[in-house]
Amino acid sequence: GAVAKAGDTMAGALTLLPIVLLMGGFFLWLYGELHFQPLDKNRLILESLKYSPLLFLAYLGLLALLLRGRSSASQLIKGTLLLGCFAFPISSVALGIILNGWLDASASTPHQAMVAGRYRRSGSRGGSDYYLWLTSWRKAGDFEKIKVFRAFYDQVTPHKTSVTAFTKPGRFGFEWVQSIEISTQPFVPDLEQELQAARALQNAGDASQEIEKARQVRQNAEDEKLIREAASLLSEL
């Protein structure tokens, strides 16, 4: 009667769930990376994937229970099994990225960094993604890879442009980028960090030109700092 009809309705909805999760998961993943871009994306992905097998098994168990005794049960489960293997991991990662940022009510922290490099990656559909390598504020000698819009990408020059990145710690402990802008303050980089940036970004051969750029950037910044200090002292006389 009514119970059987309700079971049929629920079973039908559950068979469509992997399709909904697959399509929604892709959209939410892109949305999450656009608005809540995590610095340690790979680590967040691995952490989020821990929950997808349990959710997938619970889904299959509930679906098998509702379809119990029906001749079409095995075919429906096999059909959803393949889609579910992709849908649940993708949606789990998407939710992990979004909830880590959306539930983070803490204040943002500004970090000044030098653009150590940039690159463009062509997409499969003809579009391109744009990335910057920034000197890390979390670990000396390391770098942060941040995805940016084309307009921002065109404004920066490696080893010359400094930026201010505003980040939050993340609800689950994964720091994410709230916004990034061209810095108006002079940046005095650590020379050793700049030398490591030159070596890391150099594909092959002699890195002397990149090293010289690093030295020049630091010298220019230090000269500008001395000029400002001298002007301040003169104004007090």
Disulfide bonds with the S-S distance in Angstrom:
none
